[in-house]
């Protein structure tokens, strides 16, 4: 998973070793993983992922405090790295098809 880092964080934006994670939310995408099952939140802001994780725990693991890991994508927060490659491939296919006729 290029550009992604998994680390444990708490609700005060600190990693397990105490490093502060504030000020990065605008340039970084987050995905929260459930510590009890295979659930993963959608990529988005830290607050969106945390909210989804809390809702998941309330619905699927009542009485268990939210836990697990947070996946951080610093390389491409929008998640659209494949889009330019796909568009170039489509254009090349169209060009190849038009040259055959």
C-alpha positions as semicolon CSV with decimal commas, in nm:
position;residue;x (nm);y (nm);z (nm)
1;X;0,000;0,000;0,000
2;X;0,219;0,286;-0,125
3;X;0,194;0,613;0,061
4;X;-0,016;0,471;0,344
5;X;0,089;0,429;0,705
6;X;-0,104;0,245;0,973
7;X;-0,066;0,370;1,330
8;X;-0,265;0,357;1,648
9;X;-0,411;0,690;1,759
10;X;-0,637;0,810;2,033
11;X;-0,919;1,063;2,022
12;X;-0,682;1,352;2,099
13;X;-0,497;1,325;1,763
14;X;-0,194;1,159;1,920
15;X;-0,021;0,842;1,809
16;X;0,064;0,573;2,064
17;X;0,412;0,724;2,107
18;X;0,257;1,068;2,177
19;X;0,332;1,242;1,847
20;X;0,076;1,514;1,769
21;X;-0,112;1,465;1,441
22;X;-0,285;1,804;1,423
23;X;-0,276;2,032;1,119
24;X;-0,249;1,748;0,866
25;X;-0,618;1,684;0,806
26;X;-0,647;1,904;0,494
27;X;-0,364;1,727;0,306
28;X;-0,418;1,373;0,434
29;X;-0,689;1,110;0,393
30;X;-0,777;0,877;0,681
31;X;-0,943;0,536;0,700
32;X;-1,031;0,380;1,035
33;X;-1,011;0,001;1,082
34;X;-1,223;-0,180;1,341
35;X;-1,024;-0,359;1,611
36;X;-1,292;-0,627;1,647
37;X;-1,376;-0,725;1,287
38;X;-1,274;-0,644;0,929
39;X;-1,471;-0,318;0,897
40;X;-1,296;-0,018;0,739
41;X;-1,438;0,334;0,717
42;X;-1,437;0,526;0,389
43;X;-1,135;0,742;0,303
44;X;-1,196;1,098;0,420
45;X;-1,115;1,349;0,688
46;X;-1,009;1,228;1,029
47;X;-1,335;1,344;1,187
48;X;-1,545;1,163;0,920
49;X;-1,358;0,837;0,975
50;X;-1,380;0,867;1,351
51;X;-1,756;0,930;1,328
52;X;-1,802;0,626;1,102
53;X;-1,599;0,412;1,341
54;X;-1,806;0,524;1,641
55;X;-2,130;0,451;1,453
56;X;-1,996;0,108;1,353
57;X;-1,902;0,020;1,711
58;X;-2,241;0,136;1,840
59;X;-2,421;-0,084;1,586
60;X;-2,195;-0,392;1,573
61;X;-2,004;-0,396;1,903
62;X;-2,225;-0,226;2,167
63;X;-2,049;-0,165;2,496
64;X;-1,702;-0,197;2,342
65;X;-1,499;0,123;2,319
66;X;-1,385;0,203;1,962
67;X;-1,037;0,080;1,882
68;X;-0,827;-0,053;1,599
69;X;-0,596;0,127;1,362
70;X;-0,599;0,441;1,152
71;X;-0,462;0,420;0,800
72;X;-0,312;0,748;0,677
73;X;-0,272;0,823;0,307
74;X;-0,028;1,110;0,260
75;X;0,060;1,036;-0,103
76;X;-0,281;1,090;-0,264
77;X;-0,556;1,202;-0,025
78;X;-0,810;1,216;-0,306
79;X;-0,744;0,853;-0,400
80;X;-0,747;0,929;-0,775
81;X;-0,397;0,815;-0,870
82;X;-0,526;0,563;-1,126
83;X;-0,756;0,802;-1,307
84;X;-0,491;0,965;-1,532
85;X;-0,353;0,623;-1,629
86;X;-0,699;0,494;-1,718
87;X;-0,777;0,805;-1,922
88;X;-0,452;0,773;-2,120
89;X;-0,525;0,405;-2,185
90;X;-0,875;0,487;-2,315
91;X;-0,741;0,759;-2,546
92;X;-0,478;0,518;-2,681
93;X;-0,743;0,253;-2,744
94;X;-0,957;0,504;-2,931
95;X;-0,658;0,608;-3,142
96;X;-0,571;0,247;-3,221
97;X;-0,930;0,168;-3,316
98;X;-0,954;0,471;-3,543
99;X;-0,624;0,386;-3,720
100;X;-0,748;0,039;-3,814
101;X;-1,033;0,175;-4,028
